[in-house]
């Protein structure tokens, strides 16, 4: 899926005191990602490790790990998609709902008609908050996993998500504030998105820089 035939089966973390802890998956599972993410999703002051974990029968999942009683343990998961060779790609982690907690946004099956899903982690469980069909943040075989971006795009103090449609030819700026999906903007591209989306700017304005399959780079500024 992501441009190589080698996938990791072990997660290693180093604590603040320098201790290294490891967790090894069963032979039927791998971490199908390039790097884990770190965030405190449930607001308990402890960092969760956010991974894309895949099964040879069930496909991909977003699975969380954390330190519990001095051990690295699984603490939450979206559950596997339910079919082999069905993958997902994380699009962003931020407080998209504006409720003071961080959520995980990801595109399920980005290569064959992807569904954007937003999940929260509360009371030890991952729960879906929102979903919408028609998005893709990855081209099959590509090493680029960052075909999306997070920023406050309308100045309301809440993070929004910039993510391509299924053909990667249109960028959609989406707000999830208050628990509903609202489109802040739609930007047609002269060619499909190919590179990661990079951001720069200030609270007043954000600039997105990205490359397309036509070999050119473009800038998009919001608001």
Buried (B, 14 or more C-beta within 10 A) or exposed (E): BBEEEEBBEEBEBEEEEEEEBEBEBEEEBBBBBBEBBEBBBBEEEEBBBBBBBBBEEBBBBBBBBBBEEEEBEBBBBBEBBEEEEBBBBBBBBBBBBBBEBBBBBBBBBBBEEBBBBBBBBEEEEBEEBBEBEBBBBBBEEBEBBBBBBBBBBBEEEBBBBBBBBBEBBBBBBBBBBEEEBEEBBEBEBEBBBBBBBBEEEEEEEBBBBBBBBEEEEBEBEBE
